[in-house]
Amino acid sequence: MQTTIRYFASVREAVGCASETVDLPDSVRTLADARAWLAARSERHAAALGATRVLRVACDHVMVAADAPLQPGRELAFFPPVTGG
């Protein structure tokens, strides 16, 4: 499923881009699955999205829990718990 991923603050700096569009495999069913799949894509993604990093995630501009189901065509955003300016 094609999904737009947005990265903010230190996550954006670690990944090296503000956003990307990816085709998530059918096995990705939750936001946690999407995060794990993205983290496995590269060392930069792993540093930004690894399981030890505390991150917030939004789906279509609404804060959601990691176990929330992922629907086709949604926009995901990852960012640290506190961002500024």
ZAZA-755634 format. One record per atom (N, C-alpha, C): atom name; residue in three letters; y, x negated, z negated; residue number from 0. Coordinates in steps of 0.02 Angstrom, whole numbers. Each point is the difference from the previous one (the first is absolute). Example, Ala and Ser with C-alpha at 12.3 -4.5 7.8 and 13.67 -1.06 7.14 Angstrom:
<recs>
<N ala <-284 -660 -390> 0>
<CA ala <59 45 0> 0>
<C ala <60 -45 0> 0>
<N ser <53 18 36> 1>
<CA ser <59 -42 -3> 1>
<C ser <55 39 -37> 1>
</recs>
This chain:
<recs>
<N met <-58 -42 0> 0>
<CA met <58 42 0> 0>
<C met <62 -44 0> 0>
<N gln <46 14 43> 1>
<CA gln <60 -40 6> 1>
<C gln <48 18 -58> 1>
<N thr <23 -52 -35> 2>
<CA thr <41 9 -59> 2>
<C thr <56 -51 -1> 2>
<N thr <59 23 -18> 3>
<CA thr <57 -46 -8> 3>
<C thr <0 -24 -73> 3>
<N ile <6 -65 -8> 4>
<CA ile <1 -31 -66> 4>
<C ile <68 -33 -8> 4>
<N arg <34 15 -55> 5>
<CA arg <65 -31 -15> 5>
<C arg <-7 -42 -63> 5>
<N tyr <33 -57 1> 6>
<CA tyr <-2 -46 -57> 6>
<C tyr <71 -11 -25> 6>
<N phe <9 -2 -66> 7>
<CA phe <66 -8 -29> 7>
<C phe <2 -57 -50> 7>
<N ala <59 -30 -6> 8>
<CA ala <15 -51 -50> 8>
<C ala <-48 -60 7> 8>
<N ser <-30 -21 -56> 9>
<CA ser <-43 -60 1> 9>
<C ser <-63 11 43> 9>
<N val <-21 61 8> 10>
<CA val <-59 14 42> 10>
<C val <19 -15 73> 10>
<N arg <58 21 21> 11>
<CA arg <24 -15 68> 11>
<C arg <5 -75 11> 11>
<N glu <27 -35 -49> 12>
<CA glu <7 -73 6> 12>
<C glu <-68 -34 6> 12>
<N ala <-48 23 -40> 13>
<CA ala <-67 -31 1> 13>
<C ala <-37 14 66> 13>
<N val <5 62 24> 14>
<CA val <-35 18 63> 14>
<C val <36 -31 60> 14>
<N gly <66 -4 -3> 15>
<CA gly <37 -29 55> 15>
<C gly <28 49 49> 15>
<N cys <-5 65 -16> 16>
<CA cys <30 51 43> 16>
<C cys <15 62 -42> 16>
<N ala <46 41 26> 17>
<CA ala <20 60 -36> 17>
<C ala <-47 59 12> 17>
<N ser <-31 0 59> 18>
<CA ser <-45 56 15> 18>
<C ser <-47 -20 57> 18>
<N glu <-53 37 5> 19>
<CA glu <-48 -9 54> 19>
<C glu <-38 65 9> 19>
<N thr <-26 10 59> 20>
<CA thr <-42 57 15> 20>
<C thr <-70 -27 11> 20>
<N val <-48 29 -37> 21>
<CA val <-69 -23 3> 21>
<C val <-47 58 15> 21>
<N asp <-58 -16 25> 22>
<CA asp <-53 50 9> 22>
<C asp <-50 -10 -56> 22>
<N leu <3 43 -50> 23>
<CA leu <-46 -5 -56> 23>
<C leu <-68 26 21> 23>
<N pro <-54 -33 -22> 24>
<CA pro <-67 24 17> 24>
<C pro <-16 65 -37> 24>
<N asp <-49 35 24> 25>
<CA asp <-21 64 -30> 25>
<C asp <-22 -9 -73> 25>
<N ser <-22 -59 -18> 26>
<CA ser <-23 -12 -69> 26>
<C ser <58 0 -50> 26>
<N val <62 -5 23> 27>
<CA val <58 1 -44> 27>
<C val <17 73 -14> 27>
<N arg <-11 21 -61> 28>
<CA arg <9 70 -17> 28>
<C arg <52 13 -53> 28>
<N thr <18 -52 -39> 29>
<CA thr <50 7 -53> 29>
<C thr <53 -54 9> 29>
<N leu <53 6 -38> 30>
<CA leu <52 -51 3> 30>
<C leu <-27 -67 -27> 30>
<N ala <-43 3 -49> 31>
<CA ala <-31 -62 -25> 31>
<C ala <-43 -33 54> 31>
<N asp <-36 40 38> 32>
<CA asp <-39 -27 56> 32>
<C asp <47 -34 51> 32>
<N ala <56 32 14> 33>
<CA ala <48 -28 49> 33>
<C ala <28 -66 -26> 33>
<N arg <16 -2 -64> 34>
<CA arg <26 -62 -28> 34>
<C arg <-51 -56 4> 34>
<N ala <-62 14 -17> 35>
<CA ala <-53 -50 3> 35>
<C ala <-11 -23 72> 35>
<N trp <-1 46 47> 36>
<CA trp <-9 -18 70> 36>
<C trp <57 -43 25> 36>
<N leu <62 18 -18> 37>
<CA leu <57 -39 20> 37>
<C leu <-2 -70 -31> 37>
<N ala <-19 -5 -63> 38>
<CA ala <-3 -64 -35> 38>
<C ala <-50 -47 32> 38>
<N ala <-51 27 31> 39>
<CA ala <-52 -41 32> 39>
<C ala <21 -25 70> 39>
<N arg <57 23 25> 40>
<CA arg <21 -18 68> 40>
<C arg <23 -72 8> 40>
<N ser <32 -28 -52> 41>
<CA ser <26 -68 5> 41>
<C ser <15 -27 -69> 41>
<N glu <12 -65 -4> 42>
<CA glu <18 -29 -65> 42>
<C glu <67 28 -25> 42>
<N arg <46 11 46> 43>
<CA arg <65 28 -19> 43>
<C arg <-8 71 -28> 43>
<N his <-41 40 33> 44>
<CA his <-13 68 -25> 44>
<C his <-35 -3 -68> 44>
<N ala <-47 -46 -7> 45>
<CA ala <-36 -7 -64> 45>
<C ala <48 -18 -56> 45>
<N ala <46 -46 13> 46>
<CA ala <49 -20 -51> 46>
<C ala <45 59 -19> 46>
<N ala <18 41 48> 47>
<CA ala <46 55 -12> 47>
<C ala <-34 61 -31> 47>
<N leu <-62 13 21> 48>
<CA leu <-32 64 -18> 48>
<C leu <-64 -8 -41> 48>
<N gly <-16 -60 -20> 49>
<CA gly <-61 -13 -38> 49>
<C gly <-6 44 -62> 49>
<N ala <-61 10 -22> 50>
<CA ala <-14 45 -56> 50>
<C ala <34 -20 -64> 50>
<N thr <17 -63 -9> 51>
<CA thr <32 -22 -62> 51>
<C thr <75 15 -1> 51>
<N arg <29 18 57> 52>
<CA arg <72 16 3> 52>
<C arg <12 72 -21> 52>
<N val <48 9 -43> 53>
<CA val <21 67 -20> 53>
<C val <49 25 53> 53>
<N leu <-19 53 34> 54>
<CA leu <41 29 53> 54>
<C leu <3 75 -7> 54>
<N arg <53 28 27> 55>
<CA arg <6 72 7> 55>
<C arg <-13 16 74> 55>
<N val <-22 61 11> 56>
<CA val <-12 21 70> 56>
<C val <28 71 9> 56>
<N ala <30 9 58> 57>
<CA ala <25 66 18> 57>
<C ala <-33 21 65> 57>
<N cys <-10 64 7> 58>
<CA cys <-27 28 61> 58>
<C cys <50 52 24> 58>
<N asp <27 -11 58> 59>
<CA asp <52 44 27> 59>
<C asp <57 11 -50> 59>
<N his <22 -55 -31> 60>
<CA his <58 -1 -45> 60>
<C his <-13 33 -67> 60>
<N val <-62 11 -18> 61>
<CA val <-18 30 -64> 61>
<C val <-46 -48 -37> 61>
<N met <17 -16 -62> 62>
<CA met <-42 -44 -40> 62>
<C met <-68 33 -11> 62>
<N val <-53 -39 9> 63>
<CA val <-67 27 -8> 63>
<C val <-45 -50 -36> 63>
<N ala <-55 25 -26> 64>
<CA ala <-49 -43 -33> 64>
<C ala <-44 -34 52> 64>
<N ala <-29 -56 -20> 65>
<CA ala <-41 -39 46> 65>
<C ala <-61 38 25> 65>
<N asp <-24 48 -39> 66>
<CA asp <-60 37 20> 66>
<C asp <17 61 43> 66>
<N ala <63 8 19> 67>
<CA ala <19 56 42> 67>
<C ala <-32 -6 69> 67>
<N pro <-24 56 27> 68>
<CA pro <-30 -3 67> 68>
<C pro <51 -16 53> 68>
<N leu <-21 -35 50> 69>
<CA leu <43 -20 55> 69>
<C leu <-12 47 59> 69>
<N gln <53 29 25> 70>
<CA gln <-4 45 57> 70>
<C gln <26 -36 63> 70>
<N pro <-25 18 58> 71>
<CA pro <23 -31 62> 71>
<C pro <76 8 10> 71>
<N gly <31 -52 28> 72>
<CA gly <70 3 18> 72>
<C gly <49 -9 -57> 72>
<N arg <-23 -17 -58> 73>
<CA arg <45 -9 -57> 73>
<C arg <34 -68 2> 73>
<N glu <57 -4 -32> 74>
<CA glu <35 -64 -9> 74>
<C glu <-12 -23 -72> 74>
<N leu <-23 -62 -7> 75>
<CA leu <-11 -28 -66> 75>
<C leu <53 -52 -14> 75>
<N ala <20 -6 -63> 76>
<CA ala <48 -51 -19> 76>
<C ala <-24 -34 -64> 76>
<N phe <2 -66 0> 77>
<CA phe <-21 -39 -58> 77>
<C phe <60 -38 -27> 77>
<N phe <8 0 -66> 78>
<CA phe <57 -36 -30> 78>
<C phe <-15 -15 -73> 78>
<N pro <34 -51 -28> 79>
<CA pro <-9 -15 -70> 79>
<C pro <26 57 -43> 79>
<N pro <-20 5 -63> 80>
<CA pro <21 55 -43> 80>
<C pro <76 7 -6> 80>
<N val <35 -56 1> 81>
<CA val <73 2 -6> 81>
<C val <29 -39 57> 81>
<N thr <44 32 38> 82>
<CA thr <35 -35 53> 82>
<C thr <74 12 -10> 82>
<N gly <39 -42 29> 83>
<CA gly <72 8 -7> 83>
<C gly <37 -16 63> 83>
<N gly <63 17 0> 84>
<CA gly <48 -13 52> 84>
<C gly <-27 -7 66> 84>
</recs>
